[in-house]
Amino acid sequence: MGFTISQQAGTFAAALGFGLCLGVAYDLLRLWRREGRLPFVPVLLLDLLYFALYTFSTFLFLMDQCSGELRPYVLLGQLLGAVFWLCTLSRPFLKLGQRIVGVAKGGGRLLFKVTVLPLLVFSRKIAAVLERAGRFLKKNHIKLHTSARIDLKKAGHMLYNQDESTQVSSDMGKAQKRRGFLWKVKKRRPSEKPTSC
């Protein structure tokens, strides 16, 4: 069954609209390349990806609108739609897109200044305070260590689990006397016997 003239005109109009959409997609790609300042290889890869998607979408359009038959007026309609877009609406679209990207970048900078920058400044100040505290502790560590030794009681004054009647062994007493400690140990009387547990 053939196409009538009205069906062919509708398909041609759809092809024009499809060409316009492909032109808009290419301009979005151009805007991304301009604002991103991409090197040569990614630009080449993006162009190849665009043309692969263009070919696949044209195939799907032909399958849907023309029952899979290749009709020259459909390809001509797509080409005319894309050329019409690129010659008339492409420049204002790119200018508007660049302004939108500029505003988005400015908003991103403002958002960075309002949220992230204060956190960075605060974390730097905290790091500086902690660094100063670390230097102070390192410098005064020896002083703290020696003062802690002085504040402890001397070993001779701390006799645990012993009562007053017990006597320190003579070896221990001599060792402590050599170290300079004075011992106050009550001597046993000869008549007293040590108590056993």
Phi and psi in degrees as a GROMACS rama.xvg file:
@    title "Ramachandran Plot"
@    xaxis  label "Phi"
@    yaxis  label "Psi"
@TYPE xy
-89.0337  170.391  GLY-2
-89.816  140.195  PHE-3
-83.0625  170.324  THR-4
-64.7085  -38.9978  ILE-5
-66.7539  -38.2762  SER-6
-65.8045  -39.3291  GLN-7
-67.2103  -38.7  GLN-8
-65.0222  -41.1805  ALA-9
-64.0957  -40.7103  GLY-10
-66.8833  -38.584  THR-11
-64.6847  -42.3504  PHE-12
-63.8943  -40.1799  ALA-13
-64.5024  -37.1389  ALA-14
-66.8855  -37.7936  ALA-15
-60.9304  -47.1198  LEU-16
-62.4816  -38.2884  GLY-17
-66.026  -38.5544  PHE-18
-63.9377  -38.03  GLY-19
-61.2364  -44.7298  LEU-20
-62.0248  -39.6594  CYS-21
-66.2646  -35.2585  LEU-22
-64.8074  -41.1264  GLY-23
-63.5439  -41.8536  VAL-24
-62.6513  -39.7109  ALA-25
-68.1306  -36.7339  TYR-26
-66.4921  -35.7263  ASP-27
-62.6796  -39.165  LEU-28
-65.4083  -41.8692  LEU-29
-62.7281  -40.8044  ARG-30
-62.6708  -42.0141  LEU-31
-63.6157  -40.9803  TRP-32
-67.0372  -40.17  ARG-33
-67.5282  -48.4774  ARG-34
-76.0228  -28.5051  GLU-35
-83.788  -16.2337  GLY-36
49.2936  57.3676  ARG-37
-78.2318  148.123  LEU-38
-72.0031  179.288  PRO-39
-63.3885  -46.2696  PHE-40
-64.1291  -47.0949  VAL-41
-62.7666  -34.0788  PRO-42
-63.9219  -43.8661  VAL-43
-61.4492  -43.4942  LEU-44
-65.1743  -39.2672  LEU-45
-65.7609  -39.8041  LEU-46
-63.6711  -42.7381  ASP-47
-63.7084  -39.5765  LEU-48
-64.353  -41.3539  LEU-49
-61.2526  -46.1192  TYR-50
-69.8949  -30.2232  PHE-51
-66.8263  -43.1857  ALA-52
-66.6418  -36.4192  LEU-53
-60.968  -46.4535  TYR-54
-64.9821  -44.7072  THR-55
-64.7773  -43.2916  PHE-56
-67.4148  -34.2014  SER-57
-65.0133  -40.863  THR-58
-60.3952  -45.7441  PHE-59
-64.3935  -37.999  LEU-60
-63.7644  -44.3886  PHE-61
-64.7154  -37.6045  LEU-62
-65.4625  -37.8245  MET-63
-78.6137  -47.9334  ASP-64
-87.1176  -32.4788  GLN-65
-118.301  16.4347  CYS-66
55.8786  33.6985  SER-67
83.9083  0.839813  GLY-68
-87.708  139.087  GLU-69
-84.8296  114.251  LEU-70
-115.173  127.442  ARG-71
-61.959  -33.8942  PRO-72
-68.1595  -24.5922  TYR-73
-69.4282  -45.8365  VAL-74
-64.0202  -38.854  LEU-75
-63.6085  -41.0694  LEU-76
-62.8492  -41.9901  GLY-77
-63.3539  -43.9847  GLN-78
-63.6936  -43.7264  LEU-79
-65.2956  -38.045  LEU-80
-63.917  -43.6293  GLY-81
-67.2147  -41.0209  ALA-82
-65.9676  -42.2755  VAL-83
-58.4952  -44.0919  PHE-84
-62.5021  -48.2159  TRP-85
-67.1477  -29.639  LEU-86
-85.8902  -25.3886  CYS-87
-111.903  -57.1158  THR-88
-100.271  -5.51612  LEU-89
-67.5605  -45.9992  SER-90
-63.9586  -49.0078  ARG-91
-61.9486  -34.9862  PRO-92
-64.5089  -43.081  PHE-93
-66.2135  -40.3181  LEU-94
-63.691  -44.0573  LYS-95
-64.2085  -41.2788  LEU-96
-63.3355  -39.8767  GLY-97
-65.5064  -38.009  GLN-98
-65.7085  -42.2249  ARG-99
-63.4344  -41.9537  ILE-100
-65.0647  -40.228  VAL-101
-61.6336  -43.4204  GLY-102
-64.8781  -40.4113  VAL-103
-64.5603  -40.3913  ALA-104
-64.4316  -42.8541  LYS-105
-62.3492  -41.8912  GLY-106
-63.7703  -37.5782  GLY-107
-65.4587  -41.1624  GLY-108
-63.4289  -42.8478  ARG-109
-63.363  -43.0303  LEU-110
-62.3803  -38.9576  LEU-111
-62.9779  -44.3959  PHE-112
-66.5802  -32.9599  LYS-113
-82.2196  -36.692  VAL-114
-106.086  -54.1892  THR-115
-79.7704  -43.3759  VAL-116
-59.0316  -45.5485  LEU-117
-60.914  -36.4859  PRO-118
-64.8175  -39.403  LEU-119
-64.896  -43.6552  LEU-120
-63.6402  -43.692  VAL-121
-62.3204  -43.068  PHE-122
-66.9839  -34.6765  SER-123
-65.7858  -40.1651  ARG-124
-65.7337  -41.8608  LYS-125
-62.4756  -42.0771  ILE-126
-62.8392  -39.6416  ALA-127
-65.7657  -41.006  ALA-128
-64.8033  -43.9844  VAL-129
-65.138  -35.231  LEU-130
-66.322  -43.4156  GLU-131
-63.1515  -41.144  ARG-132
-63.9447  -38.8059  ALA-133
-64.5376  -42.5098  GLY-134
-63.8104  -40.2306  ARG-135
-62.7524  -46.0464  PHE-136
-65.9226  -37.9299  LEU-137
-65.8431  -40.6807  LYS-138
-68.9463  -39.0144  LYS-139
-97.4937  8.13788  ASN-140
-62.7774  -43.4289  HIS-141
-65.306  -40.7766  ILE-142
-64.5109  -43.115  LYS-143
-63.7563  -40.0373  LEU-144
-65.2043  -44.8734  HIS-145
-70.8418  -36.0562  THR-146
-69.0287  -29.4493  SER-147
-67.6423  -34.9641  ALA-148
-68.4508  -37.6843  ARG-149
-69.9526  -35.8668  ILE-150
-72.2142  -17.8775  ASP-151
-73.6534  152.729  LEU-152
-72.0152  152.143  LYS-153
-71.231  150.77  LYS-154
-61.9763  -30.7426  ALA-155
-70.3308  -20.6257  GLY-156
-90.713  -6.44964  HIS-157
-113.515  95.5864  MET-158
-113.015  105.276  LEU-159
-88.1271  146.95  TYR-160
57.4654  31.4149  ASN-161
-132.787  144.094  GLN-162
-99.4492  -179.218  ASP-163
-67.2237  -23.0051  GLU-164
-82.0373  -13.0635  SER-165
-77.6274  152.002  THR-166
-118.57  139.677  GLN-167
-74.3952  139.982  VAL-168
-60.3432  153.999  SER-169
-65.7132  -35.6143  SER-170
-65.2215  -42.5789  ASP-171
-67.5099  -40.622  MET-172
-63.1247  -41.3387  GLY-173
-65.0454  -40.9201  LYS-174
-64.0346  -39.8103  ALA-175
-69.9828  -35.2704  GLN-176
-66.6366  -35.131  LYS-177
-64.3034  -32.7985  ARG-178
-78.5204  -11.6702  ARG-179
100.847  11.2369  GLY-180
-90.6165  143.888  PHE-181
-98.3493  130.338  LEU-182
-107.737  137.682  TRP-183
-116.591  91.7914  LYS-184
-116.375  129.679  VAL-185
-74.2246  128.004  LYS-186
-79.7706  145.913  LYS-187
-79.1232  147.145  ARG-188
-83.6049  146.747  ARG-189
-61.2303  -26.568  PRO-190
-78.7141  -22.2145  SER-191
-81.0522  141.159  GLU-192
-105.904  142.751  LYS-193
-66.4165  144.19  PRO-194
-82.8307  141.484  THR-195
-106.781  156.659  SER-196
